[in-house]
Each structure stands twice: as structure tokens, then as C-alpha cells.
Amino acid sequence: MSKQDNAAFARIFQKYWQELYDFAYVKTQDADSSEEMVQELFVTLWEKRETLRIANLRSYLFVSVKNRVIDHYRREAPARLDAISDLALPTEYPMFLDELEAALEEALAQLPEKTQQIFRLKKFEDKTTREIAEQLAMPERTVEHHYTQATRTLKSLLSGFLSLLIWLFFS
């Protein structure tokens, strides 16, 4: 461990810590979780400093925090679902789910076959990128590319359902 490593890391930490914390806080409204996410990111950055190859440090840091925020909400989701489980759902809710499922299937059918397969493996069978890559004998980056394309396309094709969901729960 050289003094240059320590000095460079200290400069990065000083330059980005507050901005990353603020970003996480805006997304979570939770000071402790936001601080923990940013600290974990810097620990990981330090631990992997010799193997990481980062083209754009700022982008890397913010994407990393964004991913930690997403993980935070995934961990919290069961607790939030339990908290709202006693609420009465609108009578239109089952019909909405049927329509959403049909729209999802229709949207998936518009994707290339390999992209569909990767999306289904990842989302419906809960497989990791590595597992999918091994199963389909393709590089992990290719799996990630197909999955990203699928989510972008589906988000666009299913955007109308967001307003329906908001209407159902808040009308």
C-alpha cells in the first residue's frame, strides 16, 4: 500500500462523499442508510483499488450508489408490503393485475427471442447474470446487454400502466 494510494483515495473521498450521500438521502430519506451505502461504496472501492478499471469515476460512483439504493428498497419491500397488507385494495385491482400480466406477455412477445429468454430467466426464475451466462453459454456482458434492452423496452411499452396503478391506489 503506497502513500500515493492513500492520498488519491483521500482526495476521491473528500471530493465525492457529501455529493454521494446527498444523492442517496434524496432517494431514501434515511440518513443512516444513506451514510451506510456511501461508506460501503468507499470500502469496496478501497478493497478493489488494484483490480478496478474505471473509465469515468464520477459515473461509476453514482451508479454504484444508485444500485445500493435499489438494493435498499428491495430489502425493505417485504416490510412495506406487510405494512400495507391490511389496507383494502380497490375492487378493480384483480382486473388490473390480469390486464398488466396480459400487457407484459404481449410486450415480451415483441422482444427478440434471446432477449425474452434472458428476461424470463432473470425476473421469473430469479437467476443471476452468471447463472444465465453459464446456462446459455454466452458472456455475462451479453446477458447484461440483453437484460438492459428488455427492461428499457418493457418500461416504454408498459408506461401506461403506471398511471393506472396510481389511479387505483389513490382514487
N, C-alpha and C positions, 0 to 999 in steps of 0.2 A: 504494500500500500504506500503510494508515494504522497509527498506533500502536495504535489500538483493535483492528484485525485481529490484530496481533501479540500483544497482551495476551490477547485472547479465545482465540486458538489455544493460547497457552502454558497458560492455565487448563484448557482441554479436555485437552491433552496430559498435564498433571500429574495431573488427576483420573482419567483413564481408562487411561493407558499400562500400569500394572502389572496392573490387573484384566484388560485385554485380553490382555496377554502370558501371564498365568496361565491364562486360558481356552484360548489356543492351545496352550500347553505341555501342559495336561491332555489335549488331543485328540491331540497329535503325539508327546509325549515327546521332543521335539527342540528344544533351547534355541535353536540358531542359526536354524532355520526359523521358530520362533515369534517371535523377535525381528524377523526379516526381514519376516514377514507384518504385524506391527503397525506397523513403520516404513513399509512400503509404503502401508498404510492411511492413516497420517497425512500422508504425502507427497501422496497422492491427495486427501485432504480439504483440504489447503492449496491445491493446484493448482486445485481446483474450488470453492473457497470462495465465489466470486461467483455461481456458477450453481446450486449445490446448494440444494434446498429440502427441509429435513429437519424432519419433524413431531416425531419422538422421537429425539433424538441418541443416547441410550444404546442403543436398539434398533438403530438404523442401524449403529452401531459394531460391536456384537456380531454382527449378521447379516453384516456385511462380513468380519469375521474368520472366522466360520463358513464363508463361501464361499471364503475363501483356504485354509482347512484342507482343504476338499473338493478344491480345485484342486491342493493339495499332494499329496493321495493319488492323484489322477488321474495326475499326473506320475510318481509313484512306482510306480504299479500295474505297468507293464511290468517294472520291475526286480524287484519282488516275485514276479511270475509266473515270471520266469526262475529266481529262486532256488528256487522250489518245483517247477519243472517236472520235476526228477529224482525227485521223490517218487512212489511208486506210488499210484495212485488206487484206491479201493475198487472191486471188481468191480461194485457196484451203481451206480456213478457214471453210466455212459451211460444206464441206465434212468431215473435221477433227472433227467437233463437232458431226456429225452423227456417225462417227466411234467411238469417245470417248464414246458417250451415249450407243452405242451397246456393247462396251467392258465393260463398267460399269455394265450394266444389266447382261452380261454374267458372270462377276466376282462376282456380288452379288448372282447369282444363285448357285455359288459354296459354299456359306456360309450356315451354319445351319439356319433353318427357323427362329428361335427366334432371332438369331444374325442379319439376314436380316431385320426382322421386327423392331428391335430396331434402326438399322442404318437408315432405311427409316423414322421412326418417328422423329429421331433427325435431320437428314440432309434435308429431303424433306418436312417435316411438321413443322420443326422448334420448336419441343417440347423440354422442359427441361428434364433433368435427373429425376427430381422429378415427373414431369407430366407423363413420361413414366412409372416410377416405380408404380405410383398410377394406371395408366390405365391397366398395365399388372399384378398388384398385386405381385410385387417382390421387394426385397430390392434395394435401389439405387446403392449399391456397385455391385450388379449383373448386373444392367443395364450398369454401367460404364465398367465392365469387358467385356460384350458382345460388347459394342461400341469400346473399345480399340482393341479387337480381329478383329473386322470388319475393322477398319482403317488400322491396320497392314497388314492384308491380302490384302486389296484393294490396298494399297500403293505398295506392292510387285507385285501384278498381273497387275497393270496399270503403272508400272515404265517406260515401253517403250514409253508411250505417252509423257513423259516429253521431251525426245529428239526430238520428232516430233513437239511439241509446240515451242521449241527453234528454230528449223529449220524454221518453218512457219513464225515466227516473225522477225527472224534475217537473213533470206536469201535474 
